[in-house]
Structure formats: structure tokens, C-alpha cells
């Protein structure tokens, strides 16, 4: 057995012989279902420390023709599946770890093919002279002779995009190499590819569009195999006498929602909505082995790698991160992200990357990101604690509840003072337009999200109300808020516009429990005057 061809069971046995091993062999039932079909191309992306390599070793150990695996797998859940023996040890397996070829950029793909061909020859799978340096052709000739298909397991598939971020030419060559080798190759029964990033896109399209992808934003039927489930974490807590509630606080928080097929005698009878809470496996294992609750996050790609983007405040990213650190959520569009470490067009792109790196959780129903647990929160705080700008942003959020209460109490003077304080501490981008003013006011009113749903630019029939806060169903006692903003115009003008165009008519259901707020920002306010403010505010109850 070689390092690449016929990797055998040793690596997987090392995992299952460890003191803590959580059975994830159920994933093999899905792979058995798609093997030899158009869905045989599977790409599973998940953060570091989430068991990618162990899963790849499991796939190799199960399918490798050169070993007998029944004694290893018959005590795990896959042995209960009807496909268990049908595919076990029936294929030539080629296991590639792309990290082994980083640093050999000049002849990376030629060297990779040469290494595989050499081991295929050493294993007797191809004869000397079969290959002529062409791996795809060698596989074709092998199948015509042996009638045994191949399985490719590619670990750290995306390391070229992570470690060689600026090598765009090499990246395209790599994608072309994989596509030419794998796509439409009937001699390949299955490709199992794993990494941190989903498959690189150019524009709206994937260069490897034959793959089904299972990621931290959509893990589908493989959701249970991404990290430790709640059930698995609780079992470990019971065994090791560790506080389950505290483990949940520190390491839980990644929530994946998916649809699971319901079958009866092999027939699909429907689909069930499912949700799984996931824990970071390595962190849970460390906690069980050491009995200590702390930050075990030691991944290579840390939050520091994105610090430059956050501190540039691209698209208001600093403020967004501040909201998240304070326990908030933020709606994000994940669809435009190009699945690399360099192409960031908006804050949404950076936030989507943070999801894949494991630094944010994602709620697919609300399309919101959040910091999943105490361990990850600790990572963020360690990253920003020495930066004075972050402290200013945190101060804004801490005062947000005071601002909201002052608004309910119709204390216009306090509202103006708190807005002034918030605006002074927000980024410079919030000083140059009404749109920027709206951004600053939304940040200042951050706490309103605990009680309201925000609607921006609400169509009233005679114009658009800038910001409207509708009470959430669980807070019907709270007044609706209608906020009109004026940049370099008076707060009185804002109130006049509200009344003249009868904006409140669209909120008729809240009549008697509606507060309208006119907020203005005077960029030329005289700083020499005592107690001057850029902001002024008028509040009325309707």
C-alpha cells in the first residue's frame, strides 16, 4: 500500500482507536447511494478542526480493494445499512492531500500525476508503459483490463486558494486539471472532495459544476456529519461527567437546517424539515480530555487574516462586527461570494467567508449571521480588544437601550445627545449624506431589534418613510416608530413632511400607539457655540 494509491485502513484505525471517537460512518450510506451515478461528485466543505481528514480516511478505509474492512466497520452504524457489503472494498482508491504539493508550483500537476502513476504501477494496477504520463488515459486502460472502477478522495482540495491566494493563473490551471481528469470519466465511481472553502466560482459559475456541494451554509443530508451533534455532545458529557450546559455555552451554536427524505421499503414517501445543532469536535474532545472550559481554537486561518478588511471598514464591516460581538445578528447575502480568500466586493463577501471558516454561524431561514458560542466570541474579543475604534463602537451599542427608552419617553433632548455621541464614534463614512446618516441612526438604534422589525424606505403612498420600526408579535405593547431623517435640513422639516404627506396612514393599526421622530443633521453646526450639536430632534405621539 502506498501513500496515495490503496491507502488502506491504518489512518482511520488511528482515529477509532483514540479514547474518543464519535461514529460518523452513517455518511457512507449516502455515498453508497450516489456511487456510480451522476451525483457521484461530492464536495464537503467545513472549518478546520471539524473532522475533515478523519472523514476522508474513513472513506478510503471503507472502499479500498486492497484491504478487508468488515471487522473495522461492522460495529458501527453503517453495518446496519443494506448497502454495507455491496460497496465495501470494491474499488481502487486514490487519496490525494493537496497540501503535499504546495511549494511545488512550477510542476505541481505533472508531479502529482507522476506520483499517482508510479504508485499505480507499484501496486500492479497499471503496467509499465501504460501511462505515457497521462493519468486519465492510464485509468481508462486499467479499467478496460481489470473492470474495477476508481474512487478519488481529495483532502484539503482548496489549499491552493487559501495558501496561494494571489496565484490566480495557477488556481485556474488547477480547476482545469481537476475538471479534465474527473468530469464525464465513467471509470470513476466516486469523487469525495473536502476542504474549508466551497468550489471556486468565476462570476456566477462554478468551474467544477458537476459537484454536489455540502457546506456550512447548506450541508443538506450530510448535516449530521459536519461536527458533533447535540446528542453526541451530551453523551460525551454524561460519560466524562462534564457540565453539559457549559459545553453548550462554549462550543455549540452552529445550526444547520435541511430536508430529510422519508422512505418506506425503499420508496420515498415525503420530506421532513430537520435542524441540527453542531459543536466544534476538537474543542469538545479537548474539553472532555482536560476537564477545562477554554478557547481551544487554534486554526491556521484565524480572524487576523481578515483584520485588514474589517479595519478598512469596507461597507460598514466594523460596525457589523461590533453588533455581532454584542450578541446581535446581521442579514447577509451569501450568493455573490466567489469562494476564495481575495475577491471581496462587499461586507457580505467577508461575512460569508467567516461562515465557512467557522467564525460565524448562519441561519438559513432568516439569512442572518451570528457569533455561535463563547469560544468564538473569545476569538473576536482577543482580536479587537487593543483597538480604540472598537471600544468606541461598543460604547454606541451599550448606549442603544438608553436611546430607545428616551425615544419611548419622547425625550427629544436626550435622543439628540445620544445620537450626537453615537455619530461622533461611528466611522467617517457616516458624515456625508442622508443615506450615511440613516446608517449611523440604525447603528445607534441597534437595541430596537430586540423589540421591532425594521422596514427601510416604507412606501406610504405619498412618499417613503425613512425608517419604520414595527413591534414584534411578542412585544405588542411597544409603540410603532416612524423616523424621518433630514441632512442639512431641520427636524421640523422632517415632521412637516410626515404630517403633510400623511405617512402615519400606512400605520393606521398603530393609531394611538405610534411615535414619529424627526431627526436632522447639520454638518455646519458652529462648534464655537456652547453645547452645540450637529443633531436636532422632534418627537411627537400620534
N, C-alpha and C positions, 0 to 999 in steps of 0.2 A: 504494500500500500504506500502511495506517495503522499506528498503534502497537498497536491491539487486533485489528482485523479484517484478515485477509490479511497476517500479519506477515512473510511471505517468508523468505528464507534468510540474510539478512545477519548476524544474531546467531550463527547456527550456523557460518557460514563464518568468523567471527572466531575461534571455538573451534578449528576444524580447521586454520586457518592458523597457529595458535600452534606454537611449536617442539615442544611435547609435546602430542600428542592421542592418547588411547587409544580405540580403536574400540569403542563401545558400541551400535552400530546393530543388533546382534542382538536387542535388546529390541523393535524394530519388528516382528519376526516374530511375537512373542506378541501385540502389539496388533492386527496384521492378522488373527490367528486369532479374536480376540474382537470385532472391529469388526462392528457391526450385529447383535450377539447380546445375550442377557440379561447376559452378562459384560462388556458394553462400558463399565461404570463401574469405573475403575481408580484407586486411591489409593495412591501410593508415598510413604512417609514415611522420611526418613533424616536424619542430623545435618547441620549446616552444614558446608560445605567438602567435601561428598561428591558434588558434581556435579549437584544437582537442577536448577538453571537451565539448564545445558548440555543436559541430557536433555529439558527442556521445549522448548528452542529446536530440538532435533533433531526432535521430534515435529511441531512447526509447519512446519519446512522440508520435511519429507517429504510431508505431507498437503496442504499449501496449494495450491489450484487455480490461484492467480494467478501461479505461477512454474513453471519447469521444473527439476526436481531431479535428473534422471538423471545428469548429468555430475558432480554432487557425490557421490552415493551409490554410483555403480557401481564404485568402487574399495574399498568397504567390505563387510563380511561380509553385510549384508542383501541385497546384489545376488545372492548365491548362493541365496537362498530363493525358492521357487516363487511366493510371493505378492508379490515385489518390485514388479512393474509393475502388478499388479492394483489396488492402492490408492494408488499414488503420484500426488500432485497431483490428487486426485479430489474434494476436499471444501472447503467453506467453513470456514475455521479462525478461531476467536475465541480470542485469547490474552490472559488476564487475569492481571496481577500484583496481588494484593490489597494489597501494601504501598503501591501508588499511592493507595489510598483510606483509609489510616489517617490520622486527623486530620480527616476529613470525616464524622464520626459522625452528625451531625444529619440528613444526607440521603444517606448513603453508597450505599444500594442504588438510590435514584432516580437519583443521579448516574452510577452505574455503568451502569444501563440506558440512560440518555440518551447517554452516550459511545459505547456499542456501537451504538445505533440510528443515531446521527449518522454513524458510520463505515460502517455497512451501507448507508446512503443514499448516502454519498460514493462508495462502491465500486460503486453501481448494483445492489446485491443486493436492496434493497427500494426501493419508490417512495415519494415524499412522501405522507404521509397514511396509509400502510400500518400504522404502528405504534400511533399514539394513546397512546404512552408505555408500551406493553405489549410487552416483548421476546419473550415466549413466543408471543404472537399474531403478531408480525411474522415470526418464524421459520416458523410454520405457513403463513403466506401466501406467504412466499418459496419454500417447498418445493412448494406447490401450483402455483406459476408456473414454477419453474426445475428442479424434480425433482432438486435437489442437496442432500444432507444436510450437516449441520453437525458439526464437531468442536470441542469446548471443551477448551482447555488452561488449567488454573488453577494458577498458581505461587504459592508462599507462602500456600496456602489457609488455613493455621491461624494467620496472624499476628494475627488478632483475638483469639485465645485466649492468645497469648503477649504481645502488646503492650498489650492492653486487658483485663487479667486479671480485673478487678472488674466489667466491664460485662456482667453475665450476661444482662440483657434484650436488649442488642444482639447478643450471641452467639446467643441463641435465634432472634432475627429473621433473622440471617444464615443459620442452618441451615434455617429455614423458606423463605427466599428460594431457596437452592440446591435444596432438595427440590422446591418448586413449579415451578421452572424446568426441572429436569433429569429428574425421575422420570417414567417412562412416556411420555416425549416421543419418539415414533417418528421425528421429524425429526432427532434427534441420533444420529449413528452411533457416537460415541465420546466419553467424557469422561476425560481424563488429568489427575489432580489430584495435586499434590506439595507436601509441606511437611515439617516436623520431627515434629509430633505426629500420631498416628493420629486417626481421626474421633472427635470428642467423643461420649461416652456420657452418658446420664442414667439412673442406676440400672444395669440390666443391658443396656440397649438403646441402639443407635446411632440417631441422628436421620436418618442417611443410610444406611439399611440396604441400599440397592441396590448399594453399592460393594463390590468385592473389594479387600481391603487387603493391602499388601505392606510390611512394617515391619522394624525391627531385631530383632524377636523372631520374626518369621515372614515371610521375604521370598519364600518359595516359589520358583516358576520364574524369578523375576526376581532371585534372589540374586546371580548373576554380574554384575549391572548396578548394584549398590548402591555399591561402591567399586572400587579396583583389586584384582584377584585376585593370588594368589601368582605365577602365570605372567606376568602383565603387569608386576608389580613387578620380577621377576627380569630380564625383557627390558630394562627401562629401566636396571637396574643394569649389565647387560652393555654396553649402548650407551654409558653415561656413565661407565663404569669406576669405579663406586661399590661399596663393600663391601656385598654382598647380606645377609650375616648381620647386619650392624649396622643396615641398613634394616629388617630383620625385627624386630630387638630394639626399635627405636624406634617403628615405625609399624604393625606387624602386630597381630593379636590378636582382631579381630572375626571370629567364626566363625559361619557360618550353615549350618544343616543342612536339607535339603529332599528331596523325592522328585521325580525327573525321569521323565517318560514316555518309554518306548522305543517307537519306531514302525518299521514296515516297510511300505514302499509306502503310506504314509498311514494304516495300521492300527495301533492301539495294541496292542503285544504284551506290555507289562508296565511295571513301575515300578522304578526304580533309586534306592537311597539315595545321596545325594550330600552332600558337605560342601565349603564354600569358605572359605578364609581371605581376609579383606579388609583392605586398607590404606587409611588416610586419603589420598585422592587429592591434595589440596592440599599436604599435608605431604611426600608423596613427590616431587611436582613441584618444590617448593621445595628439597628436598634435592638433587635432580638438577641443578637450575639453579645452586645456590650451592655444592655440594660440602661442605655443612656439616650435621652432625647436631645438631639442637637442637629446642626446642619451638616449632613453628610454629602452635600452637593459638591463634587469635585470634578465636574465635567470639563473637557478641554475648551469647548466653545462656551465661554462664560458671558455674563451680561456685559462685561467690559468690552467685548468685541463690538457691541452696538452703542457704546457710550458716546462715540463721536456723533452718531446720528441723533441721539436723544438730546445731547447738549447743544447741537446746532438748532434744536427746536424746529425741525422740519415739520411743517404742517401742524404746529402746536403740540409736538410729541412730549415735550417736558411736562406740560400741563396734564396731558392724558396720563402719563406715567404717575404723576403726583396723585391724581384721582384714584388710580388703581392701587397705589400704595396705601391710600386711606380707606381701602375696602370697597371702592366703587367698581362699577362696570362701565364698559365703553363699547358701543356698537361699531363693528368693523366689517369692511367688505374684503373678504378673503380671495375673491375671484380673480383679481388683477395681478396678484403676486406671481413673479416669474420663476419661483422655486430656486433661487440662488442666494448668494451672500452679498451681492453687489448692486443689483438692479432695484433701487428703492425710489419709486416715483412719489409716494405719499406715506403718511404715517401708517396707513392701513398695511402697507407692504412690510414695514418693520414689525408691526404688531403681529402679522401673520407669521413671520419668521420666528418670533418669540414663542408662538404656539408650538411650532414644530421642534424648537429647541427645548421645550418643556418649561419655559419661564412664564407662560400664561396658560390658563385653562380657556376652553371655548365652549359656549352654549350654542349649539346649532339651531335651537328653536328661536332664541331671541337674537342670535347673531352677535352676541356680546362676548368680550374677553374679560378676564378677571385673574387676580393672583390666586392660585389654587390652595395654598396652605402656608403654614408658619415657616417651614423650611425655605420656600422660595421667597417669601416676604423678607426673610433674613438676608437673602442674597441681594435683593434690591436695596435694602437699607444699608448694607455694607458698601454698596457701590456709590451711593449718593450722600452718605452722612457727612462727608467733609466738604460738600459743595454748598456755599451760602445761598445760591439761587434756589436750590431745592427747599431749604429751610423757609425761604420767603413764600414759596408755593404752598408748603404745608400750612403756613400761618393763614393763608387765604382760606383754605379748606376748613381749618379749625374755627374760623370766624363765620363760616357759612350759615350755621344754625342760628347764630345771633342775627344775621341779616334777614333770615326768613321770619324769625319771630318779630323783628322790628317792622317788617312788611305787614304781617298779620295785624299788628297793633297800630298800623298806619302812622308810624313814627318816621316821617319823611326826612327829618334832620339826621337821625341815626343811620337810615338807609344810605343817604348821600355820603356820610362819613365812612361807612364801611365799604361802599363802592370805591371811594377815593383810595382807601387803604389797599383794597384788592387790586385796583388798576395800577397803582404805583409798584406793586410787587409782581405783577404779571409781566410777560415778555414785551419787548418793544413793539412787536407786531400789533399790539392791541391799541395803538395810539393814532392810527392814520385813516380810519374810515368808519362809517356806521356799521359795516359788516364786522370790522375788528372790535368795535365797541360791543356788539352783540356777543362776540366770542368771550370777551372779558366778563360781561354780565352773567353769561351762562356758567362760567367757572365760579364766579362769586356765589351764585345760587345753586351750587353743587348739591347741597343738602336737600334741596327741593325734590330730588329724585327719590328720596325716601317716602315721599307722600304723593307725588304727582307724576303724570305723564306729560312730557314736554312736546308741544307742537310748534314748530317754527314756521313763520310766514303763513299763518292760518287765513284762508280765503273767507272774508266776511261778506262778500257780495259787493262791497263798495271799496275794496282795498284789502290789504293784507296786514293783519296784526303781527307785529314782530315776534313776540314770544308769548305763548299761551300755555299755562300750567293747569292741566285738568286733574282734579283729585282722583287718586286711585280708588278702586272699589272698596278697599279696606280702610279708607280714610274719608268717608262721605261728609264728615263734619268740617273738613278743611275748606276754606273759600277758594274758588277758582281765581287764578291770577292772570290778568291781561296786561302785558308790559309793552309799551311803545317807546322806541328809542329815537333820539334826535342827536345828530352830530353837528355841532356848531349852530344849533338852534335851541330854543328854550324848552324847558319841561312843560311850560304852559301850552306851547305849540303842540306838543305831543298829546296832552289831554284834550285840547280843542279838536285835534284830528280824530281822536277816539269818539268824541261826542258828535261831531259834525257828520261823520260817516256811519254813526250808529254801530260801531264794532260790536258792542255787547249783545246785539240781537242774535248773533250766532251762538251765544251762550245763554239763551233765554232760560234754559233749565236751571241755571245757577242764579237767577234773579233773586236778590236779597242776600246772596252769599257769594258776591263777586267783588273783587278788589281790582281797580285799574291803577296802573302805575305809569307815570310819565317820567322818563329819565333822560337827561341831556348831558352832553359832554362839551365843554367849552375849551378848545385847545389853546386859546389865547388868554385864559384867565390870568389876571395880574398877580404874580407871585409876591409882589411887594405889599399887597394888602393883607391886613391881619386876618388870620383864619380863612384865607382864600381856599376855594375848592374848584376843581375843574367840573365836578359833577353837581347837578341840582336835581331835585326830585319832588314830585307832587303825587300824593296818593289819595284816592277817593274810593268810597264804598258805594256800590250800586245794587 
